[in-house]
Amino acid sequence: MKYLEEPQLSWLNSVLGSYEIGDRVLNGKIETYSCKKAGSDKRLAKSLELYYQQEIEAAADLLGSSPLGPIAAPATRKLLINLISTMNASFPDYDFSAVKPEQFRKEPDFRIALQRINHDLAELLEAEGNGFVEKMWEAIAEAIKLDECDVYSYIPDMDSDPFSDGNLWSFNYFFYNKVQKKVLYFTCLCKGLTYDSDMDDETMEDSVVMDDDGEDAMEDYFGMSPDWYEQSLSD
């Protein structure tokens, strides 16, 4: 996955990079990658493809459907490899090759992903003031065509990835545009300034999960009108 420089995201990443809110700090970033593979990406893709083929031969249940689709389908394996490759590129000190298909899910609609992100960043958005949320999504919409994207989220492995150690919560969204052949990766970690490991399980259990049907998600964007995206396209 080739990292793509997106100047319109620079100011946003400077805000998200380290943002203190009370006794917590947010560390977020938004990166875009080309789906074209080269070098280590090709080696990883071949290795994962071989692994999945062996798993399919060894376990008949993998022929069924995963959250991304049936693993026996080449398109599903390609998608899974692209998502894993994106995380490996974004966090080079970690290896996500052991991530399972069930650790991903497909979001029903890109607007629902917007709502969930806005919900998690609500305190930051409020602190930055009116207009920030629209500017944030306008910058993202310049980097990738949101209405053409399939959106996927990642459920962390709490034992072995950067989204576990001392984090109160995290989110990971992949805006995958097949037409543009690119992925926009939006990730954020929230950590207490004073870390107490005993709070990890309790905090994760208290995390708010939006309804999958997304009915409420279509109504409120923390200051954004429901037809914000359509209006932005016509400007």
C-alpha positions as CSV (number, residue, x, y, z in Angstrom):
1,M,0.0,0.0,0.0
2,K,1.6,3.3,-1.1
3,Y,1.1,6.2,1.2
4,L,-0.6,9.1,-0.6
5,E,0.3,12.7,0.5
6,E,-3.0,14.7,1.0
7,P,-2.2,18.3,1.8
8,Q,-5.8,19.0,2.7
9,L,-5.5,16.6,5.6
10,S,-2.3,18.1,7.1
11,W,-4.0,20.7,9.3
12,L,-6.5,18.0,10.5
13,N,-3.8,15.6,11.4
14,S,-2.0,18.3,13.4
15,V,-5.2,18.8,15.5
16,L,-5.8,15.1,15.9
17,G,-2.2,14.1,16.6
18,S,-2.3,14.8,20.3
19,Y,-5.4,16.5,21.8
20,E,-5.8,16.7,25.5
21,I,-9.4,16.7,26.9
22,G,-9.4,16.9,30.7
23,D,-7.6,13.8,32.0
24,R,-7.5,12.1,28.6
25,V,-5.5,12.5,25.4
26,L,-6.6,11.7,21.9
27,N,-4.2,10.4,19.3
28,G,-5.7,10.3,15.9
29,K,-4.7,10.3,12.3
30,I,-6.2,10.2,8.8
31,E,-4.1,8.6,6.1
32,T,-4.8,7.6,2.5
33,Y,-3.2,4.7,0.7
34,S,-3.2,3.5,-2.9
35,C,-4.3,-0.1,-3.3
36,K,-1.4,-0.8,-5.6
37,K,1.1,-3.2,-4.0
38,A,4.8,-3.2,-4.2
39,G,7.8,-4.8,-2.4
40,S,6.8,-5.9,1.1
41,D,3.1,-5.5,0.3
42,K,3.4,-8.1,-2.5
43,R,5.2,-10.5,-0.2
44,L,2.6,-10.0,2.6
45,A,-0.2,-10.5,0.1
46,K,1.3,-13.8,-1.2
47,S,1.9,-15.0,2.3
48,L,-1.6,-14.2,3.5
49,E,-3.2,-15.7,0.3
50,L,-1.3,-18.9,0.9
51,Y,-2.4,-19.0,4.5
52,Y,-6.0,-18.4,3.7
53,Q,-5.9,-21.1,1.0
54,Q,-4.5,-23.6,3.5
55,E,-7.1,-22.6,6.1
56,I,-9.9,-23.1,3.5
57,E,-8.6,-26.5,2.7
58,A,-8.3,-27.5,6.4
59,A,-11.5,-26.0,7.7
60,A,-14.8,-26.3,5.8
61,D,-16.4,-23.7,8.0
62,L,-14.3,-21.0,6.4
63,L,-16.2,-21.6,3.3
64,G,-19.1,-19.8,4.9
65,S,-19.6,-16.1,5.2
66,S,-17.5,-13.8,7.3
67,P,-18.3,-10.1,8.1
68,L,-16.4,-9.3,4.9
69,G,-18.0,-12.0,2.8
70,P,-17.1,-15.7,2.1
71,I,-13.3,-16.3,2.6
72,A,-13.4,-18.8,-0.2
73,A,-14.2,-15.8,-2.6
74,P,-11.0,-14.2,-4.0
75,A,-12.6,-10.7,-3.7
76,T,-13.1,-11.2,0.1
77,R,-9.5,-12.3,0.5
78,K,-8.2,-9.4,-1.5
79,L,-10.2,-7.0,0.6
80,L,-9.0,-8.5,3.8
81,I,-5.4,-8.3,2.6
82,N,-5.8,-4.7,1.7
83,L,-7.2,-3.8,5.1
84,I,-4.4,-5.6,6.9
85,S,-1.8,-4.1,4.6
86,T,-3.2,-0.6,5.4
87,M,-2.8,-1.1,9.1
88,N,0.7,-2.5,8.7
89,A,1.7,0.5,6.7
90,S,0.2,2.9,9.2
91,F,1.7,1.2,12.2
92,P,5.0,-0.2,11.0
93,D,6.0,-1.4,14.5
94,Y,3.2,-3.9,14.5
95,D,2.3,-6.9,12.4
96,F,-1.4,-7.4,11.8
97,S,-1.1,-10.4,9.6
98,A,-2.7,-12.6,12.2
99,V,-5.9,-10.5,12.3
100,K,-9.0,-12.6,11.7
101,P,-11.8,-11.8,9.3
102,E,-14.3,-11.6,12.1
103,Q,-12.3,-8.7,13.6
104,F,-13.7,-6.5,10.8
105,R,-17.2,-5.5,10.0
106,K,-18.8,-3.7,7.1
107,E,-20.7,-0.6,8.0
108,P,-24.3,-0.3,6.5
109,D,-23.7,3.2,5.2
110,F,-20.9,5.7,5.1
111,R,-23.1,8.2,6.9
112,I,-23.4,5.9,9.8
113,A,-19.6,5.7,10.1
114,L,-19.5,9.6,10.0
115,Q,-22.0,9.6,12.9
116,R,-20.1,7.1,15.0
117,I,-16.8,9.0,14.5
118,N,-18.5,12.3,15.4
119,H,-20.0,10.6,18.5
120,D,-16.6,9.4,19.7
121,L,-14.9,12.8,18.9
122,A,-17.8,14.8,20.4
123,E,-15.8,16.5,23.1
124,L,-13.0,17.5,20.6
125,L,-15.6,18.8,18.1
126,E,-17.3,20.8,20.7
127,A,-14.0,22.3,22.0
128,E,-13.0,23.3,18.5
129,G,-16.2,25.2,18.0
130,N,-18.9,25.6,15.3
131,G,-17.9,24.7,11.8
132,F,-15.0,22.4,12.7
133,V,-16.9,19.2,12.0
134,E,-18.0,20.4,8.6
135,K,-14.4,21.4,7.7
136,M,-13.1,18.1,8.9
137,W,-15.5,16.1,6.7
138,E,-15.0,18.5,3.7
139,A,-11.3,17.9,3.9
140,I,-11.8,14.1,4.0
141,A,-14.3,14.3,1.1
142,E,-11.6,16.1,-0.9
143,A,-9.3,13.2,-0.3
144,I,-11.7,10.5,-1.2
145,K,-15.2,10.3,-2.6
146,L,-17.2,9.2,0.4
147,D,-20.4,8.3,-1.4
148,E,-18.5,5.8,-3.5
149,C,-16.9,4.1,-0.5
150,D,-17.6,0.9,1.3
151,V,-16.7,1.5,4.9
152,Y,-15.2,-1.1,7.2
153,S,-14.3,-1.0,10.9
154,Y,-11.8,-3.0,12.9
155,I,-12.4,-4.6,16.3
156,P,-9.0,-4.6,18.1
157,D,-7.3,-7.6,19.5
158,M,-6.8,-6.4,23.1
159,D,-3.7,-8.5,23.6
160,S,-1.4,-7.7,20.7
161,D,-2.0,-4.4,18.9
162,P,-1.5,-0.7,19.4
163,F,-5.2,-0.2,20.3
164,S,-4.9,-2.2,23.5
165,D,-2.2,-1.0,25.9
166,G,-3.7,1.5,28.3
167,N,-6.3,2.8,25.9
168,L,-9.8,3.8,27.1
169,W,-11.2,3.4,23.7
170,S,-10.3,3.4,20.0
171,F,-11.8,3.4,16.6
172,N,-10.6,2.3,13.2
173,Y,-12.5,3.0,10.0
174,F,-11.5,2.2,6.4
175,F,-13.2,4.2,3.6
176,Y,-12.5,1.9,0.7
177,N,-13.1,3.3,-2.8
178,K,-12.8,0.6,-5.4
179,V,-13.2,3.2,-8.2
180,Q,-10.3,5.4,-7.0
181,K,-8.4,2.3,-5.9
182,K,-7.5,3.9,-2.6
183,V,-8.3,3.6,1.1
184,L,-8.7,6.4,3.6
185,Y,-7.8,5.1,7.1
186,F,-9.2,7.1,10.1
187,T,-8.0,5.9,13.4
188,C,-8.0,7.4,16.9
189,L,-6.9,6.2,20.4
190,C,-8.1,7.7,23.7
191,K,-5.8,7.2,26.7
192,G,-5.9,8.5,30.2
193,L,-3.1,10.8,31.1
194,T,-2.8,8.7,34.3
195,Y,-3.0,5.1,33.2
196,D,-4.6,2.5,35.5
197,S,-4.5,-0.9,33.9
198,D,-7.3,-2.2,36.3
199,M,-9.7,0.2,34.5
200,D,-9.2,-1.4,31.0
201,D,-11.9,-4.0,31.0
202,E,-14.5,-1.8,32.8
203,T,-13.9,1.1,30.4
204,M,-14.2,-1.1,27.3
205,E,-17.4,-2.5,28.6
206,D,-18.8,1.0,29.1
207,S,-18.1,2.0,25.5
208,V,-21.2,3.2,23.7
209,V,-22.1,1.1,20.7
210,M,-24.4,2.6,18.1
211,D,-27.4,0.6,16.8
212,D,-26.5,-1.3,13.7
213,D,-29.6,-0.2,11.9
214,G,-28.3,3.3,12.0
215,E,-31.7,5.0,12.1
216,D,-30.5,7.6,14.7
217,A,-27.2,8.0,13.0
218,M,-28.9,9.5,10.0
219,E,-30.4,12.4,12.0
220,D,-27.7,14.1,14.0
221,Y,-24.2,15.0,13.0
222,F,-23.2,17.2,16.0
223,G,-23.9,20.4,14.1
224,M,-24.0,18.9,10.6
225,S,-27.3,18.9,8.8
226,P,-28.5,15.5,7.6
227,D,-28.1,16.4,4.0
228,W,-24.6,17.9,4.6
229,Y,-22.8,15.7,2.2
230,E,-25.2,16.3,-0.7
231,Q,-25.0,20.0,-0.1
232,S,-21.2,19.9,-0.1
233,L,-21.2,18.2,-3.5
234,S,-23.4,20.9,-5.0
235,D,-21.2,23.8,-3.8
